[in-house]
């Protein structure tokens, strides 16, 4: 009986160590002395292409610096993500790059990290302003979602300005495919889109609107149902990320809503617009399917988040430092948490970039 109990204790200890070791550890030939730096990457999930691109770049940066990197995937479970943080803190990790499941998680995470004298940088889903106020060693390295929505609106307006017969009276009959409802990107991208279309003089009739939870499969299923119900009644599709946009593209193709030429830039009878500028989206644009997208710079965001934490971990950080090529913000914007002047210097705002076939990003990818 004692042998069985001892075996269980050993098994538990091994399991705990394996968990804390994460899905990836990277050690490379970086600069002298950097091998002692340990940084953990906590991901809400890795199901979306943007998140995969983000984590891939963190791995690359860590290897180049010789950093001991630990990567955890919470698989969209907020409780698991908090548990992962607690386990890593117990294993001696103090420095974190985090894409949280929800903004409010930062309010539970940062006090725990602060107790250990650590630091964290958040991307994609913003931390709350209150959580950044826990200490000057907490950062936001991401892109203003309202601006991303405005750029999507700009691309839509540009298309219909070039093709006015497709929107008589500057009226858009829109199918709106949202991400996870209540997600900061979902709320702010939609608001930015509608604000820009109004500014450009368009009237928007929402024919149908629902969430597809950032998923291509859910988007395609949603579009199949909408095409059956509203065929001929809509003239534009806006999706809040490229995965959902590509799901909509496939639905339109499979339901026969294609045309013989791409004289307006797409073979689809109705143009589809995304956000993220993933390589899959660019490839679709090259086939004249997806019309346009907006770059959410996974490389830029991950570089800023990793670099500012690396600077803190190595004692090189000073307030106002540039991180990963992105300067620290000096002026507030209208979107939290960068609307709070007391923490604006802890924010690294990586710009969105509209991407159509005339853009440099498209031409180089």
C-alpha positions in Angstrom: 0.0 0.0 0.0 2.9 2.4 0.9 4.5 1.6 -2.5 1.2 2.5 -4.3 0.9 5.8 -2.4 4.5 6.6 -3.1 4.0 5.9 -6.8 1.0 8.2 -6.9 3.0 11.0 -5.2 5.8 10.6 -7.8 3.3 10.5 -10.7 1.6 13.7 -9.4 5.0 15.4 -9.1 5.9 14.4 -12.7 2.5 15.5 -14.0 2.8 18.9 -12.2 6.3 19.4 -13.7 5.1 18.5 -17.2 2.2 20.9 -16.9 4.4 23.8 -15.8 6.9 23.0 -18.5 4.2 23.9 -21.0 3.7 22.9 -24.6 7.0 24.4 -25.7 10.3 25.4 -24.2 12.9 27.1 -26.4 16.5 27.7 -25.7 18.7 29.1 -28.4 22.0 30.7 -29.0 21.1 34.2 -27.8 23.2 36.9 -26.2 25.4 36.1 -23.3 23.6 35.8 -20.0 20.1 35.7 -21.5 19.8 31.9 -21.0 18.7 32.6 -17.4 15.6 34.6 -18.6 12.4 32.7 -18.3 9.3 34.0 -20.0 5.9 32.3 -20.2 3.3 32.8 -23.0 -0.3 32.3 -21.9 -2.7 31.9 -24.8 -6.5 31.9 -24.6 -6.4 29.4 -27.4 -4.5 28.7 -30.6 -7.5 27.9 -32.9 -7.4 31.1 -34.9 -4.7 31.9 -37.5 -3.9 35.3 -35.9 -3.2 33.5 -32.5 -1.0 30.9 -34.2 1.0 33.6 -36.0 1.4 35.5 -32.7 2.7 32.5 -30.8 5.0 31.4 -33.6 6.6 34.8 -33.6 7.1 34.7 -29.8 8.8 31.4 -30.2 11.1 32.8 -32.8 12.0 35.9 -30.7 12.6 33.7 -27.6 14.9 31.4 -29.5 16.9 34.3 -30.9 17.4 35.7 -27.4 18.2 32.4 -25.8 15.1 32.7 -23.6 13.6 29.7 -21.7 10.1 30.0 -23.1 7.0 28.2 -21.7 3.8 28.2 -23.8 0.4 27.4 -22.4 -2.9 27.0 -24.3 -6.0 27.5 -22.1 -8.3 26.2 -24.9 -10.7 29.0 -24.2 -11.1 28.0 -20.5 -10.7 31.0 -18.3 -10.3 29.0 -15.1 -7.6 26.9 -16.7 -5.7 30.0 -17.8 -5.7 31.3 -14.2 -4.6 27.9 -13.0 -1.8 27.8 -15.6 -0.5 31.2 -14.3 -0.6 30.0 -10.7 1.3 26.8 -11.5 4.0 28.8 -13.5 4.4 31.3 -10.6 4.9 28.4 -8.3 7.6 27.0 -10.6 9.5 30.3 -10.5 8.2 32.1 -13.7 7.8 35.8 -13.1 7.6 37.3 -16.6 4.6 36.8 -18.9 3.1 37.6 -22.3 -0.6 37.0 -22.1 -3.6 36.8 -24.5 -6.3 36.4 -21.8 -9.6 34.8 -22.3 -11.4 37.9 -21.2 -10.3 41.4 -20.1 -11.3 40.8 -16.5 -8.9 38.0 -16.0 -6.1 40.5 -15.9 -7.5 41.8 -12.6 -7.0 38.3 -11.1 -3.6 37.7 -12.7 -1.7 41.0 -12.1 -1.9 41.0 -8.3 -0.5 37.4 -8.3 2.3 38.4 -10.7 3.0 41.6 -8.6 3.4 39.6 -5.5 6.3 37.7 -7.1 7.9 41.0 -8.4 7.1 40.0 -12.0 5.7 41.7 -15.1 3.2 41.0 -17.9 2.3 42.3 -21.3 -1.2 41.8 -22.8 -2.2 41.6 -26.4 -5.4 41.1 -28.5 -7.8 41.2 -25.6 -6.9 44.2 -23.6 -6.3 44.2 -19.8 -8.5 46.5 -17.8 -7.2 49.9 -16.8 -7.5 48.9 -13.2 -5.2 45.9 -13.7 -2.6 48.0 -15.3 -2.6 50.3 -12.3 -1.4 47.4 -10.1 2.1 48.4 -11.2 4.2 50.1 -13.8 5.4 46.7 -14.9 2.2 45.8 -16.6 1.6 46.6 -20.3 -0.8 46.6 -23.2 0.7 45.8 -26.6 -2.0 45.6 -29.1 -4.0 47.5 -31.7 -7.0 49.9 -31.2 -10.0 47.8 -32.4 -12.2 50.8 -33.2 -9.6 51.9 -35.7 -9.6 48.4 -37.3 -13.4 48.6 -37.7 -13.0 52.1 -39.3 -10.5 50.7 -41.8 -12.9 47.9 -42.7 -15.6 50.6 -43.3 -13.1 52.6 -45.4 -12.4 49.6 -47.6 -16.2 48.9 -48.0 -16.9 52.5 -48.9 -14.0 52.6 -51.3 -15.4 49.6 -53.1 -18.8 51.0 -53.5 -17.5 54.4 -54.5 -15.8 52.6 -57.4 -18.9 50.5 -58.1 -21.9 52.8 -57.3 -24.4 50.7 -59.3 -23.9 48.0 -56.7 -25.2 50.2 -54.0 -28.0 52.4 -55.4 -28.6 55.5 -53.3 -25.5 54.7 -51.3 -27.5 52.0 -49.5 -25.7 49.0 -48.1 -27.7 45.8 -47.4 -25.3 44.2 -45.0 -24.7 40.7 -43.6 -22.7 41.3 -40.5 -20.7 38.3 -39.1 -19.5 39.0 -35.6 -16.9 37.4 -33.4 -17.6 36.3 -29.8 -20.3 38.6 -28.5 -19.1 41.0 -25.9 -15.4 40.5 -26.9 -13.7 43.9 -27.0 -12.8 43.4 -30.6 -16.4 42.4 -31.5 -17.8 45.5 -29.9 -15.2 48.0 -31.1 -14.8 46.7 -34.6 -18.5 46.9 -35.2 -18.7 50.4 -33.8 -15.8 51.6 -35.9 -17.3 50.0 -39.1 -20.6 51.7 -38.6 -19.0 55.1 -37.7 -16.9 55.1 -40.9 -19.8 54.1 -43.2 -21.9 56.9 -41.7 -19.0 59.3 -42.2 -18.7 58.3 -45.8 -22.5 58.9 -46.4 -23.7 55.4 -46.6 -27.0 54.1 -45.2 -26.7 50.7 -43.7 -29.6 48.2 -43.6 -28.5 45.1 -41.6 -30.2 42.2 -43.3 -28.9 39.7 -40.8 -26.3 39.7 -38.0 -25.0 37.0 -35.7 -21.9 35.6 -34.1 -19.8 32.9 -35.6 -17.3 33.0 -32.7 -14.3 33.8 -34.9 -14.8 30.4 -36.6 -14.6 29.7 -40.4 -16.9 26.6 -40.0 -19.5 28.5 -38.0 -19.4 31.4 -40.4 -19.9 29.1 -43.4 -22.9 27.4 -41.8 -24.4 30.8 -40.9 -23.9 32.1 -44.4 -25.5 28.9 -45.9 -28.6 29.7 -43.8 -28.6 33.4 -44.7 -28.2 32.7 -48.4 -31.2 30.4 -48.3 -33.3 33.1 -46.5 -32.0 36.3 -48.1 -30.5 35.5 -51.5 -30.7 38.7 -53.7 -31.4 40.9 -50.7 -27.8 41.7 -49.6 -25.0 43.4 -51.4 -22.0 43.2 -48.9 -20.6 40.8 -46.2 -18.5 42.1 -43.4 -16.8 39.6 -41.1 -14.8 40.6 -38.0 -11.9 38.4 -38.7 -10.4 36.6 -41.7 -11.4 33.1 -40.6 -15.0 34.0 -40.6 -14.6 36.0 -43.9 -13.1 32.9 -45.6 -16.0 30.8 -44.3 -18.4 33.3 -45.9 -16.4 33.2 -49.1 -16.6 29.4 -49.3 -20.4 29.5 -48.7 -20.9 32.0 -51.5 -18.8 29.8 -53.8 -20.5 26.6 -52.9 -24.0 28.2 -53.2 -23.1 29.4 -56.7 -22.9 33.2 -56.0 -20.0 33.7 -58.4 -19.6 35.5 -61.7 -17.5 35.0 -64.8 -15.2 37.9 -64.3 -13.4 39.8 -61.6 -13.7 43.3 -63.1 -14.6 44.7 -59.7 -11.8 42.8 -57.9 -13.8 39.7 -56.9 -15.4 36.7 -58.7 -18.1 36.7 -56.0 -21.4 38.4 -56.7 -21.2 40.0 -53.3 -17.9 41.4 -51.9 -16.6 40.0 -48.6 -14.4 41.9 -46.2 -12.3 40.6 -43.3 -9.9 41.7 -40.6 -6.4 40.3 -39.7 -4.7 40.0 -43.1 -3.6 36.4 -42.5 -1.7 34.7 -45.3 -4.8 32.6 -46.0 -6.8 35.8 -46.6 -4.1 37.3 -48.8 -4.1 34.1 -50.8 -7.8 34.3 -51.2 -7.5 37.9 -52.5 -4.9 36.7 -55.0 -7.6 34.3 -56.3 -10.1 37.2 -56.6 -12.3 35.8 -53.9 -12.0 37.8 -50.6 -12.0 41.5 -51.7 -10.1 43.1 -48.9 -9.0 42.9 -45.3 -7.3 44.9 -42.5 -3.9 44.0 -41.1 -3.9 43.2 -37.4 -0.2 42.9 -37.0 0.5 39.6 -35.1 4.2 40.1 -35.6 4.2 43.7 -34.5 2.0 43.0 -31.4 4.0 40.0 -30.3 7.3 41.8 -30.9 6.2 44.7 -28.7 4.8 42.5 -25.9 7.9 40.2 -25.9 10.4 42.9 -26.0 9.0 45.0 -23.2 8.9 42.0 -20.9 12.4 41.0 -22.0 13.6 44.5 -21.1 12.0 44.2 -17.7 13.4 40.8 -17.1 16.9 41.9 -18.0 16.8 45.2 -16.2 16.9 47.3 -19.4 13.4 48.7 -19.2 12.9 52.4 -18.6 9.6 54.2 -18.9 9.1 55.5 -22.4 11.3 52.8 -24.1 10.4 51.6 -27.5 9.4 47.9 -27.6 9.7 45.7 -30.7 9.8 48.8 -32.9 6.7 50.3 -31.4 6.9 53.5 -29.3 5.2 53.8 -26.0 2.0 55.8 -26.4 2.1 59.4 -25.3 -1.5 60.5 -26.0 -4.8 58.9 -25.0 -7.3 57.5 -27.5 -11.0 56.8 -27.2 -10.6 53.1 -26.5 -9.8 51.4 -23.1 -7.3 51.0 -21.6 -5.4 53.6 -23.6 -8.1 56.2 -22.8 -6.6 56.6 -19.2 -3.8 59.2 -19.1 -2.4 57.7 -15.9 -1.4 54.5 -17.7 -0.9 55.7 -21.3 2.9 55.2 -21.1 2.3 51.5 -20.4 0.5 51.1 -23.7 2.1 50.1 -27.0 -0.4 50.7 -29.8 0.5 48.8 -32.9 -1.4 50.3 -35.9 -3.9 48.5 -38.1 -3.4 48.8 -41.8 -6.0 48.5 -44.5 -5.1 45.9 -47.1 -6.5 45.9 -50.7 -4.7 45.0 -53.9 -3.1 48.4 -54.1 -1.5 48.2 -50.7 2.2 47.5 -50.1 1.4 44.7 -47.7 -0.6 42.8 -50.3 2.1 43.3 -52.9 4.8 41.9 -50.7 2.8 38.9 -49.4 
